[in-house]
Amino acid sequence: MMFRHRTTPGPALLAPLAMRLATLVVAIALTAALSARAETALVEFDINSPSRLAQQHAGRPYIVALWSVYCEPCRHELKLLGEFSRKHPRVAVELVSTDFLDQRSVVLEALAGYALDGIRRWSFASDFADPIRYAIDPAWRGELPRSYLYDGCGGVRAISGLLQPETLQAWLHNLELDGSKSCI
């Protein structure tokens, strides 16, 4: 009778297994990073975006808030809009950064400090902002923060300066979000 001795796997056997395990770990990490990046990526906002938003939100109220990383009042408004979005999920909030294209990493870094789950984040698609500003509102000259409260029925209220909680509450009250008002 022949006895076989058990031997521990040698380096020749372990090396390929370790390599496969390392590849799997890297793949999982990359997938998680890409998934997180997709959730926080900036969508390009161009001259056609205002009309696309109007079509997308037809019949429903929504807010477009324009801001910049260099605008201190805008940072207060980001906090307010994050809280508003959590309390009123039926009202879409669209954040649009007016910063230069090469500032996108700074924009994402600034947004990471706020609870903005469920809020789509945009960035001007061009450093030449005049046509984009004109497409949003021909009367807007670039002052920030600037917000637009769309009622979903064709009405809009433009607000220059810091948006106040009382303004949002009054707007919601006027919308009659209980369903008794319909514009479709």
MDAnalysis code that builds the backbone (N, CA, C; Angstrom):
import MDAnalysis as mda
import numpy as np

u = mda.Universe.empty(552, n_residues=184, atom_resindex=np.repeat(np.arange(184), 3), trajectory=True)
u.add_TopologyAttr("name", ["N", "CA", "C"] * 184)
u.add_TopologyAttr("resid", np.arange(1, 185))
u.add_TopologyAttr("resname", ["MET", "MET", "PHE", "ARG", "HIS", "ARG", "THR", "THR", "PRO", "GLY", "PRO", "ALA", "LEU", "LEU", "ALA", "PRO", "LEU", "ALA", "MET", "ARG", "LEU", "ALA", "THR", "LEU", "VAL", "VAL", "ALA", "ILE", "ALA", "LEU", "THR", "ALA", "ALA", "LEU", "SER", "ALA", "ARG", "ALA", "GLU", "THR", "ALA", "LEU", "VAL", "GLU", "PHE", "ASP", "ILE", "ASN", "SER", "PRO", "SER", "ARG", "LEU", "ALA", "GLN", "GLN", "HIS", "ALA", "GLY", "ARG", "PRO", "TYR", "ILE", "VAL", "ALA", "LEU", "TRP", "SER", "VAL", "TYR", "CYS", "GLU", "PRO", "CYS", "ARG", "HIS", "GLU", "LEU", "LYS", "LEU", "LEU", "GLY", "GLU", "PHE", "SER", "ARG", "LYS", "HIS", "PRO", "ARG", "VAL", "ALA", "VAL", "GLU", "LEU", "VAL", "SER", "THR", "ASP", "PHE", "LEU", "ASP", "GLN", "ARG", "SER", "VAL", "VAL", "LEU", "GLU", "ALA", "LEU", "ALA", "GLY", "TYR", "ALA", "LEU", "ASP", "GLY", "ILE", "ARG", "ARG", "TRP", "SER", "PHE", "ALA", "SER", "ASP", "PHE", "ALA", "ASP", "PRO", "ILE", "ARG", "TYR", "ALA", "ILE", "ASP", "PRO", "ALA", "TRP", "ARG", "GLY", "GLU", "LEU", "PRO", "ARG", "SER", "TYR", "LEU", "TYR", "ASP", "GLY", "CYS", "GLY", "GLY", "VAL", "ARG", "ALA", "ILE", "SER", "GLY", "LEU", "LEU", "GLN", "PRO", "GLU", "THR", "LEU", "GLN", "ALA", "TRP", "LEU", "HIS", "ASN", "LEU", "GLU", "LEU", "ASP", "GLY", "SER", "LYS", "SER", "CYS", "ILE"])
u.atoms.positions = np.array([
    [0.817, -1.156, 0.000],
    [0.000, 0.000, 0.000],
    [0.880, 1.245, 0.000],
    [0.511, 2.151, -0.856],
    [1.301, 3.348, -1.018],
    [0.643, 4.506, -0.281],
    [1.441, 5.175, 0.521],
    [0.922, 6.336, 1.248],
    [1.342, 7.612, 0.563],
    [0.396, 8.440, 0.437],
    [0.722, 9.757, -0.112],
    [0.779, 10.749, 1.038],
    [1.762, 11.566, 0.986],
    [1.886, 12.586, 2.020],
    [1.193, 13.856, 1.542],
    [0.472, 14.430, 2.465],
    [-0.147, 15.719, 2.135],
    [0.914, 16.786, 2.224],
    [0.919, 17.592, 1.237],
    [1.861, 18.706, 1.250],
    [1.083, 20.000, 1.161],
    [1.639, 21.034, 1.703],
    [0.992, 22.338, 1.587],
    [1.260, 22.883, 0.195],
    [0.324, 23.656, -0.326],
    [0.532, 24.193, -1.671],
    [1.757, 25.086, -1.700],
    [2.492, 24.952, -2.706],
    [3.707, 25.735, -2.857],
    [3.438, 27.077, -3.514],
    [4.460, 27.914, -3.594],
    [4.309, 29.238, -4.195],
    [3.810, 29.193, -5.629],
    [4.138, 28.151, -6.337],
    [3.706, 28.059, -7.735],
    [2.189, 27.948, -7.829],
    [1.566, 27.343, -6.832],
    [0.115, 27.201, -6.827],
    [-0.566, 28.430, -6.214],
    [0.038, 29.023, -5.211],
    [-0.562, 30.160, -4.522],
    [-0.500, 31.463, -5.319],
    [0.534, 31.651, -6.079],
    [0.697, 32.901, -6.829],
    [-0.475, 33.185, -7.765],
    [-0.918, 32.217, -8.574],
    [-2.066, 32.508, -9.449],
    [-3.347, 32.797, -8.657],
    [-3.537, 32.098, -7.530],
    [-4.723, 32.364, -6.709],
    [-4.669, 33.756, -6.105],
    [-3.518, 34.159, -5.626],
    [-3.365, 35.499, -5.058],
    [-3.601, 36.561, -6.121],
    [-3.123, 36.308, -7.325],
    [-3.304, 37.254, -8.425],
    [-4.780, 37.384, -8.786],
    [-5.494, 36.259, -8.802],
    [-6.933, 36.301, -9.101],
    [-7.693, 37.060, -8.020],
    [-7.329, 36.805, -6.768],
    [-7.973, 37.491, -5.663],
    [-7.709, 38.995, -5.724],
    [-6.498, 39.385, -6.006],
    [-6.154, 40.801, -6.120],
    [-6.914, 41.457, -7.266],
    [-7.030, 40.772, -8.382],
    [-7.774, 41.292, -9.531],
    [-9.249, 41.479, -9.173],
    [-9.810, 40.518, -8.448],
    [-11.201, 40.611, -8.027],
    [-11.417, 41.801, -7.089],
    [-10.513, 42.004, -6.143],
    [-10.620, 43.124, -5.205],
    [-10.550, 44.454, -5.953],
    [-9.623, 44.576, -6.889],
    [-9.492, 45.804, -7.678],
    [-10.746, 46.041, -8.514],
    [-11.284, 44.986, -9.111],
    [-12.496, 45.123, -9.929],
    [-13.675, 45.595, -9.087],
    [-13.815, 45.049, -7.894],
    [-14.912, 45.460, -7.006],
    [-14.735, 46.920, -6.602],
    [-13.523, 47.315, -6.267],
    [-13.262, 48.704, -5.867],
    [-13.544, 49.667, -7.013],
    [-13.130, 49.316, -8.222],
    [-13.384, 50.179, -9.380],
    [-14.868, 50.297, -9.673],
    [-15.581, 49.194, -9.570],
    [-17.024, 49.219, -9.798],
    [-17.710, 50.122, -8.788],
    [-17.323, 50.023, -7.526],
    [-17.914, 50.878, -6.490],
    [-17.586, 52.342, -6.741],
    [-16.343, 52.619, -7.127],
    [-15.941, 54.006, -7.383],
    [-16.693, 54.582, -8.577],
    [-16.821, 53.801, -9.643],
    [-17.544, 54.282, -10.821],
    [-19.017, 54.483, -10.520],
    [-19.587, 53.609, -9.719],
    [-20.991, 53.744, -9.349],
    [-21.201, 55.003, -8.518],
    [-20.345, 55.241, -7.552],
    [-20.459, 56.456, -6.731],
    [-20.256, 57.695, -7.577],
    [-19.321, 57.646, -8.515],
    [-19.069, 58.790, -9.388],
    [-20.276, 59.075, -10.270],
    [-20.941, 58.040, -10.774],
    [-22.113, 58.245, -11.628],
    [-23.229, 58.944, -10.860],
    [-23.376, 58.623, -9.559],
    [-24.420, 59.243, -8.757],
    [-24.130, 60.718, -8.496],
    [-22.874, 61.110, -8.477],
    [-22.524, 62.481, -8.146],
    [-21.954, 63.246, -9.340],
    [-21.993, 62.648, -10.505],
    [-21.438, 63.303, -11.689],
    [-22.251, 64.543, -12.045],
    [-21.594, 65.451, -12.727],
    [-22.262, 66.669, -13.187],
    [-22.775, 66.470, -14.601],
    [-24.023, 66.790, -14.811],
    [-24.628, 66.744, -16.140],
    [-24.350, 68.085, -16.803],
    [-24.012, 68.063, -18.084],
    [-23.731, 69.315, -18.796],
    [-25.025, 70.080, -19.064],
    [-25.026, 71.338, -18.676],
    [-26.178, 72.218, -18.860],
    [-25.870, 73.151, -20.012],
    [-26.613, 73.008, -21.114],
    [-26.364, 73.831, -22.305],
    [-27.602, 74.656, -22.639],
    [-27.595, 75.291, -23.801],
    [-28.705, 76.186, -24.157],
    [-30.033, 75.451, -24.346],
    [-29.985, 74.137, -24.545],
    [-31.213, 73.363, -24.717],
    [-31.742, 72.778, -23.409],
    [-30.947, 72.832, -22.355],
    [-31.343, 72.217, -21.086],
    [-32.606, 72.821, -20.479],
    [-32.795, 74.147, -20.494],
    [-34.040, 74.677, -19.907],
    [-35.306, 74.110, -20.555],
    [-35.315, 73.989, -21.870],
    [-36.515, 73.449, -22.533],
    [-36.656, 71.951, -22.259],
    [-35.534, 71.227, -22.166],
    [-35.607, 69.802, -21.833],
    [-36.151, 69.605, -20.414],
    [-35.739, 70.457, -19.499],
    [-36.261, 70.370, -18.130],
    [-37.761, 70.643, -18.105],
    [-38.198, 71.642, -18.851],
    [-39.627, 71.964, -18.908],
    [-40.426, 70.774, -19.433],
    [-39.900, 70.093, -20.450],
    [-40.580, 68.910, -20.987],
    [-40.571, 67.768, -19.971],
    [-39.431, 67.565, -19.344],
    [-39.302, 66.474, -18.383],
    [-40.223, 66.654, -17.179],
    [-40.378, 67.873, -16.733],
    [-41.177, 68.146, -15.535],
    [-42.576, 68.662, -15.871],
    [-43.017, 68.514, -17.096],
    [-44.325, 69.034, -17.512],
    [-45.428, 68.601, -16.548],
    [-46.177, 69.591, -16.072],
    [-47.282, 69.311, -15.172],
    [-46.884, 69.142, -13.719],
    [-45.591, 69.239, -13.428],
    [-45.116, 69.079, -12.046],
    [-44.223, 70.255, -11.665],
    [-44.307, 70.702, -10.428],
    [-43.445, 71.808, -9.998],
    [-41.994, 71.361, -9.860],
    [-41.084, 72.305, -10.082],
    [-39.659, 72.025, -9.889],
    [-38.909, 73.322, -9.666],
    [-37.700, 73.170, -9.156],
    [-36.849, 74.315, -8.840],
    [-35.536, 74.168, -9.591],
    [-35.083, 75.258, -10.191],
    [-33.741, 75.320, -10.762],
    [-32.977, 76.341, -9.935],
    [-31.892, 75.894, -9.316],
    [-31.080, 76.773, -8.472],
    [-29.691, 76.908, -9.087],
    [-29.315, 78.134, -9.388],
    [-28.011, 78.424, -9.973],
    [-27.068, 78.886, -8.873],
    [-25.846, 78.371, -8.893],
    [-24.914, 78.654, -7.808],
    [-23.475, 78.559, -8.310],
    [-22.539, 78.918, -7.448],
    [-21.114, 78.823, -7.748],
    [-20.361, 78.511, -6.463],
    [-19.225, 77.845, -6.600],
    [-18.411, 77.542, -5.412],
    [-17.876, 78.810, -4.774],
    [-17.797, 79.888, -5.515],
    [-17.258, 81.150, -5.004],
    [-18.332, 82.074, -4.442],
    [-19.542, 81.585, -4.338],
    [-20.679, 82.367, -3.842],
    [-21.036, 81.853, -2.448],
    [-20.687, 82.608, -1.426],
    [-20.943, 82.170, -0.047],
    [-22.437, 82.008, 0.248],
    [-23.305, 82.931, -0.159],
    [-24.741, 82.711, 0.087],
    [-25.265, 81.441, -0.605],
    [-24.650, 81.078, -1.719],
    [-25.074, 79.865, -2.430],
    [-24.914, 78.634, -1.550],
    [-23.873, 78.610, -0.737],
    [-23.627, 77.466, 0.140],
    [-24.755, 77.329, 1.172],
    [-25.258, 78.426, 1.673],
    [-26.409, 78.375, 2.593],
    [-27.633, 77.842, 1.862],
    [-27.776, 78.254, 0.613],
    [-28.921, 77.809, -0.175],
    [-28.841, 76.311, -0.484],
    [-27.629, 75.778, -0.689],
    [-27.477, 74.339, -0.929],
    [-28.019, 73.545, 0.255],
    [-27.696, 73.992, 1.454],
    [-28.199, 73.323, 2.658],
    [-29.720, 73.388, 2.699],
    [-30.271, 74.578, 2.457],
    [-31.717, 74.764, 2.461],
    [-32.394, 73.858, 1.430],
    [-31.840, 73.786, 0.224],
    [-32.444, 72.982, -0.837],
    [-32.341, 71.491, -0.546],
    [-31.256, 71.065, 0.092],
    [-31.143, 69.663, 0.495],
    [-32.241, 69.292, 1.485],
    [-32.463, 70.152, 2.479],
    [-33.526, 69.926, 3.459],
    [-34.900, 69.958, 2.794],
    [-35.094, 70.928, 1.904],
    [-36.371, 71.055, 1.203],
    [-36.663, 69.793, 0.386],
    [-35.660, 69.297, -0.319],
    [-35.837, 68.116, -1.163],
    [-36.211, 66.879, -0.340],
    [-35.616, 66.740, 0.825],
    [-35.960, 65.608, 1.694],
    [-37.401, 65.713, 2.198],
    [-37.848, 66.925, 2.515],
    [-39.202, 67.119, 3.040],
    [-40.268, 67.083, 1.948],
    [-39.887, 67.455, 0.722],
    [-40.851, 67.566, -0.374],
    [-40.323, 66.827, -1.615],
    [-40.268, 65.503, -1.558],
    [-39.669, 64.744, -2.671],
    [-40.455, 64.834, -3.986],
    [-41.699, 65.303, -3.933],
    [-42.474, 65.424, -5.180],
    [-42.086, 66.653, -5.993],
    [-41.291, 67.538, -5.396],
    [-40.824, 68.728, -6.107],
    [-39.354, 68.500, -6.463],
    [-39.079, 68.383, -7.751],
    [-37.702, 68.155, -8.200],
    [-36.866, 69.414, -7.985],
    [-35.625, 69.206, -7.588],
    [-34.668, 70.300, -7.445],
    [-33.511, 70.015, -8.388],
    [-33.174, 70.992, -9.203],
    [-32.074, 70.892, -10.158],
    [-31.031, 71.941, -9.780],
    [-29.827, 71.511, -9.421],
    [-28.739, 72.429, -9.069],
    [-27.851, 72.640, -10.278],
    [-27.607, 73.890, -10.627],
    [-26.786, 74.203, -11.802],
    [-25.609, 75.070, -11.376],
    [-24.414, 74.519, -11.517],
    [-23.202, 75.275, -11.219],
    [-22.850, 76.147, -12.421],
    [-22.514, 77.403, -12.148],
    [-22.119, 78.333, -13.218],
    [-20.600, 78.451, -13.327],
    [-19.877, 77.584, -12.611],
    [-18.415, 77.665, -12.590],
    [-17.806, 77.218, -13.916],
    [-16.554, 77.637, -14.137],
    [-15.836, 77.272, -15.358],
    [-15.632, 75.758, -15.435],
    [-15.487, 75.260, -16.637],
    [-15.352, 73.824, -16.865],
    [-14.194, 73.211, -16.084],
    [-13.077, 73.931, -15.978],
    [-11.916, 73.359, -15.283],
    [-12.107, 73.340, -13.769],
    [-13.244, 73.817, -13.278],
    [-13.539, 73.824, -11.851],
    [-14.457, 72.672, -11.421],
    [-14.722, 71.735, -12.323],
    [-15.680, 70.669, -12.011],
    [-15.288, 69.853, -10.787],
    [-14.006, 69.564, -10.619],
    [-13.595, 68.794, -9.439],
    [-13.844, 69.602, -8.171],
    [-13.645, 70.903, -8.227],
    [-13.910, 71.774, -7.075],
    [-15.415, 71.813, -6.794],
    [-16.219, 71.843, -7.841],
    [-17.680, 71.845, -7.699],
    [-18.136, 70.552, -7.016],
    [-17.647, 69.414, -7.498],
    [-18.033, 68.131, -6.902],
    [-17.584, 68.035, -5.449],
    [-16.404, 68.541, -5.184],
    [-15.888, 68.540, -3.816],
    [-16.776, 69.396, -2.907],
    [-17.193, 70.554, -3.398],
    [-18.071, 71.434, -2.610],
    [-19.427, 70.771, -2.362],
    [-19.976, 70.125, -3.374],
    [-21.285, 69.484, -3.230],
    [-21.246, 68.297, -2.277],
    [-20.100, 67.644, -2.186],
    [-19.976, 66.474, -1.315],
    [-20.218, 66.822, 0.150],
    [-20.083, 68.071, 0.508],
    [-20.281, 68.482, 1.893],
    [-21.737, 68.712, 2.278],
    [-22.660, 68.456, 1.380],
    [-24.075, 68.709, 1.640],
    [-24.893, 67.447, 1.395],
    [-25.985, 67.308, 2.114],
    [-26.897, 66.181, 1.927],
    [-27.834, 66.524, 0.771],
    [-27.451, 66.113, -0.428],
    [-28.212, 66.467, -1.631],
    [-28.703, 65.229, -2.379],
    [-29.017, 64.183, -1.638],
    [-29.497, 62.952, -2.270],
    [-30.751, 63.220, -3.082],
    [-30.796, 62.656, -4.267],
    [-31.959, 62.806, -5.131],
    [-32.006, 64.101, -5.914],
    [-31.014, 64.949, -5.741],
    [-30.975, 66.215, -6.472],
    [-29.984, 66.091, -7.613],
    [-30.459, 66.359, -8.818],
    [-29.566, 66.285, -9.979],
    [-28.657, 67.493, -9.993],
    [-27.404, 67.235, -10.336],
    [-26.377, 68.281, -10.339],
    [-25.920, 68.540, -11.768],
    [-25.912, 69.809, -12.126],
    [-25.543, 70.236, -13.470],
    [-24.348, 71.181, -13.394],
    [-23.706, 71.349, -14.528],
    [-22.645, 72.338, -14.653],
    [-22.728, 72.939, -16.046],
    [-22.535, 74.262, -16.126],
    [-22.558, 74.904, -17.443],
    [-21.635, 74.139, -18.388],
    [-22.112, 73.884, -19.594],
    [-21.380, 73.079, -20.571],
    [-20.316, 73.871, -21.311],
    [-20.243, 75.168, -21.070],
    [-19.284, 76.014, -21.772],
    [-18.823, 77.130, -20.845],
    [-17.581, 77.542, -21.027],
    [-17.086, 78.692, -20.280],
    [-17.681, 79.994, -20.808],
    [-18.211, 79.968, -22.035],
    [-18.889, 81.128, -22.599],
    [-20.342, 81.058, -22.135],
    [-20.620, 81.700, -21.011],
    [-21.883, 81.512, -20.299],
    [-23.050, 82.348, -20.821],
    [-22.787, 83.405, -21.557],
    [-23.877, 84.300, -21.973],
    [-25.020, 83.586, -22.694],
    [-24.743, 82.724, -23.681],
    [-25.868, 82.046, -24.348],
    [-26.664, 81.134, -23.407],
    [-25.973, 80.507, -22.462],
    [-26.663, 79.626, -21.520],
    [-27.530, 80.466, -20.581],
    [-26.968, 81.560, -20.071],
    [-27.756, 82.447, -19.206],
    [-28.976, 82.967, -19.940],
    [-28.802, 83.358, -21.200],
    [-29.911, 83.888, -21.993],
    [-30.989, 82.813, -22.202],
    [-30.561, 81.565, -22.409],
    [-31.529, 80.474, -22.600],
    [-32.336, 80.228, -21.330],
    [-31.713, 80.433, -20.175],
    [-32.416, 80.273, -18.900],
    [-33.402, 81.410, -18.706],
    [-32.905, 82.639, -18.907],
    [-33.726, 83.829, -18.657],
    [-33.039, 85.027, -19.313],
    [-33.631, 85.588, -20.361],
    [-33.007, 86.732, -21.033],
    [-32.766, 87.930, -20.107],
    [-33.498, 88.020, -19.004],
    [-33.328, 89.148, -18.087],
    [-32.236, 88.899, -17.039],
    [-31.740, 87.660, -16.948],
    [-30.745, 87.336, -15.935],
    [-29.358, 87.763, -16.395],
    [-28.635, 88.462, -15.529],
    [-27.300, 88.982, -15.875],
    [-26.174, 88.257, -15.159],
    [-26.484, 87.177, -14.448],
    [-25.444, 86.371, -13.838],
    [-25.318, 86.478, -12.340],
    [-26.161, 87.285, -11.669],
    [-26.063, 87.398, -10.219],
    [-26.433, 86.062, -9.564],
    [-25.763, 85.792, -8.450],
    [-25.962, 84.529, -7.745],
    [-26.155, 84.790, -6.260],
    [-26.870, 83.923, -5.578],
    [-27.629, 82.810, -6.118],
    [-28.854, 83.298, -6.885],
    [-29.291, 82.482, -7.792],
    [-30.472, 82.774, -8.614],
    [-31.295, 81.494, -8.668],
    [-32.570, 81.607, -8.334],
    [-33.448, 80.437, -8.318],
    [-34.693, 80.703, -9.144],
    [-35.200, 79.629, -9.722],
    [-36.439, 79.686, -10.494],
    [-37.386, 78.647, -9.918],
    [-38.564, 79.102, -9.524],
    [-39.586, 78.225, -8.970],
    [-40.650, 78.031, -10.048],
    [-40.672, 76.859, -10.651],
    [-41.617, 76.543, -11.733],
    [-42.830, 75.844, -11.131],
    [-44.015, 76.311, -11.480],
    [-45.219, 75.724, -10.888],
    [-45.741, 74.511, -11.645],
    [-45.156, 74.183, -12.773],
    [-45.603, 73.024, -13.538],
    [-46.754, 73.334, -14.478],
    [-47.273, 74.552, -14.423],
    [-48.396, 74.966, -15.270],
    [-48.000, 76.110, -16.196],
    [-46.713, 76.351, -16.315],
    [-46.229, 77.431, -17.175],
    [-45.790, 78.669, -16.424],
    [-46.076, 78.745, -15.146],
    [-45.677, 79.901, -14.357],
    [-44.303, 79.689, -13.732],
    [-43.567, 80.790, -13.612],
    [-42.244, 80.721, -13.001],
    [-41.996, 81.984, -12.197],
    [-41.305, 81.815, -11.083],
    [-40.902, 82.948, -10.266],
    [-39.389, 82.944, -10.175],
    [-38.761, 84.029, -10.603],
    [-37.304, 84.167, -10.537],
    [-36.940, 84.911, -9.259],
    [-35.943, 84.405, -8.565],
    [-35.508, 85.020, -7.312],
    [-34.001, 85.206, -7.356],
    [-33.563, 86.457, -7.261],
    [-32.141, 86.760, -7.134],
    [-31.836, 86.958, -5.662],
    [-30.732, 86.401, -5.217],
    [-30.378, 86.473, -3.809],
    [-30.754, 85.188, -3.118],
    [-30.427, 85.142, -1.853],
    [-30.625, 83.937, -1.054],
    [-32.098, 83.582, -0.933],
    [-32.415, 82.372, -1.307],
    [-33.767, 81.837, -1.193],
    [-34.078, 81.621, 0.288],
    [-35.238, 82.050, 0.723],
    [-35.630, 81.953, 2.122],
    [-36.621, 80.808, 2.325],
    [-36.559, 80.129, 3.470],
    [-37.518, 79.046, 3.736],
    [-38.970, 79.517, 3.639],
    [-39.230, 80.743, 4.086],
    [-40.598, 81.274, 4.035],
    [-41.082, 81.424, 2.588],
    [-40.156, 81.790, 1.705],
    [-40.505, 81.929, 0.286],
    [-40.902, 80.577, -0.286],
    [-40.142, 79.541, 0.046],
    [-40.461, 78.194, -0.439],
    [-41.792, 77.705, 0.125],
    [-42.045, 77.973, 1.403],
    [-43.306, 77.542, 2.011],
    [-44.496, 78.247, 1.370],
    [-44.370, 79.545, 1.120],
    [-45.458, 80.284, 0.469],
    [-45.685, 79.763, -0.945],
    [-44.612, 79.459, -1.642],
    [-44.720, 78.918, -2.998],
    [-45.436, 77.572, -2.972],
    [-45.049, 76.715, -2.038],
    [-45.714, 75.416, -1.911],
    [-47.193, 75.583, -1.601],
    [-47.504, 76.497, -0.716],
    [-48.900, 76.748, -0.366],
    [-49.694, 77.160, -1.607],
    [-49.104, 78.010, -2.426],
    [-49.777, 78.464, -3.649],
    [-49.933, 77.353, -4.674],
    [-49.065, 76.381, -4.622],
    [-49.160, 75.274, -5.582],
    [-50.330, 74.349, -5.287],
    [-50.769, 74.350, -4.047],
    [-51.827, 73.429, -3.635],
    [-51.441, 71.997, -3.982],
    [-50.336, 71.562, -3.423],
    [-49.809, 70.236, -3.718],
    [-50.708, 69.096, -3.223],
    [-51.856, 69.440, -2.657],
    [-52.757, 68.390, -2.209],
    [-53.488, 67.744, -3.378],
    [-53.254, 68.233, -4.582],
    [-53.865, 67.620, -5.761],
    [-55.095, 68.325, -6.280],
    [-55.541, 69.369, -5.597],
    [-56.757, 70.033, -6.043],
    [-56.510, 70.937, -7.267],
    [-55.248, 71.251, -7.530],
    [-54.915, 72.094, -8.697],
    [-54.309, 71.201, -9.777],
    [-54.798, 71.320, -10.968],
    [-54.258, 70.535, -12.066],
    [-54.055, 71.437, -13.265],
    [-52.942, 71.257, -13.929],
    [-52.671, 72.096, -15.101],
    [-52.473, 71.245, -16.343],
    [-52.753, 69.978, -16.250],
    [-52.575, 69.092, -17.414],
    [-53.865, 69.006, -18.193],
])
